[in-house]
Amino acid sequence: MARPRKWRRVCSLPESDRFGPLDASIDSGNYVTMTIDEYESIRLIDLEGLTQEACAQQMNIARTTVQFMYNEARRKIAESLVNGKVLRIEGGDYRLCDGSERICGQGVCRRNRCENRIPAENMYLRG
């Protein structure tokens, strides 16, 4: 029996969930899908400047898992840019943080910076 996946802590959903060429149609199958947790690893490492170890602590997962997700996310971004595909951000195994955890006050959690709070009944998602 396989070990169940561990929920990855994500501070907030992306404001935009689709990127790509202006003239591209998403219906054509010409797209790449990045998961919410892969997006969060890119945000934490590349935008916030965290190490993989700090990112792993923030997301409550192993560093090796972060490394895999980060590499997958970068590959998908490259495929979108080089091949002119639409990048969709959706799905994954994650849990939105509620902003009350100790790590949320350390400056990298977008939850405390956003004015739009997500209602508690919508905090647990699985795509």
C-alpha positions in Angstrom: 0.0 0.0 0.0 1.4 3.4 -1.0 2.0 6.1 1.6 -0.6 8.8 1.4 0.6 12.2 0.0 1.3 14.9 2.5 -0.7 18.1 2.2 1.5 21.0 1.1 0.9 24.3 2.8 0.2 27.1 0.3 -0.3 30.7 1.5 -2.7 31.8 -1.2 -3.9 31.0 -4.6 -2.4 32.8 -7.6 -4.2 36.0 -8.7 -4.0 34.8 -12.3 -4.2 31.2 -13.2 -3.5 31.4 -16.9 -0.5 32.8 -18.8 0.7 32.5 -22.4 0.6 33.9 -25.9 -2.2 36.5 -26.4 -3.5 34.7 -29.5 -3.5 31.2 -28.1 -6.6 29.2 -27.5 -6.7 26.9 -24.5 -9.2 24.6 -26.2 -6.6 23.5 -28.7 -4.8 21.3 -26.2 -1.8 23.6 -26.6 -1.2 24.1 -22.9 0.9 23.0 -19.9 -0.6 22.6 -16.4 1.4 23.6 -13.3 0.0 22.6 -9.9 -0.7 25.1 -7.2 2.0 23.5 -5.0 4.6 23.8 -7.9 3.6 27.5 -8.3 4.1 28.0 -4.5 7.6 26.5 -4.7 8.5 28.9 -7.6 7.1 31.8 -5.6 8.9 31.0 -2.4 12.3 30.2 -4.0 12.5 32.6 -7.0 10.4 35.5 -5.8 10.8 35.4 -2.0 14.4 34.2 -2.2 14.1 31.3 0.2 16.4 28.3 0.0 14.9 24.9 -0.8 15.2 24.0 2.9 13.3 27.1 4.1 10.7 26.5 1.3 10.3 23.0 2.6 9.7 24.3 6.1 7.2 26.8 4.9 5.3 24.2 2.9 5.6 21.5 5.6 7.2 18.9 3.3 10.6 17.4 2.7 13.4 19.3 0.9 13.7 16.6 -1.7 10.0 17.0 -2.5 10.5 20.8 -2.9 13.4 20.1 -5.2 11.3 17.8 -7.4 8.4 20.3 -7.5 10.6 23.2 -8.2 12.4 21.4 -11.1 9.0 20.4 -12.6 7.7 23.9 -12.3 10.7 25.4 -14.1 10.4 22.8 -16.8 6.8 23.7 -17.4 7.6 27.4 -17.5 10.3 26.8 -20.1 8.0 24.6 -22.2 5.4 27.4 -22.1 7.9 30.1 -23.1 9.8 28.1 -25.7 6.9 26.3 -27.4 4.3 29.1 -27.1 2.0 27.1 -24.9 -0.6 28.4 -22.4 0.5 27.8 -18.8 -2.5 26.9 -16.5 -2.1 26.8 -12.8 -4.5 24.4 -11.1 -4.8 21.3 -9.0 -2.4 19.5 -6.7 -2.4 18.3 -3.2 -2.4 21.4 -1.0 -4.0 23.1 2.0 -4.4 26.8 2.2 -2.9 28.2 5.4 -5.2 30.2 7.6 -2.6 32.8 8.6 -2.4 31.7 12.2 0.6 29.4 12.1 3.9 30.6 13.6 5.7 30.5 10.2 3.0 32.9 8.6 4.4 35.9 10.5 7.9 35.6 9.0 7.2 37.7 5.9 6.9 35.1 3.1 3.3 34.2 3.7 1.1 36.2 1.3 -1.9 35.5 3.5 -1.1 38.3 5.9 -0.4 40.7 3.0 -3.7 40.1 1.2 -6.9 42.0 2.0 -9.1 39.3 0.5 -9.4 36.5 3.1 -10.7 33.1 2.1 -13.6 31.9 4.2 -12.7 29.0 6.5 -15.1 26.6 4.7 -12.9 27.0 1.5 -9.5 26.4 3.1 -9.2 22.7 2.3 -8.9 22.0 -1.4 -7.8 19.0 -3.4 -7.5 19.2 -7.1 
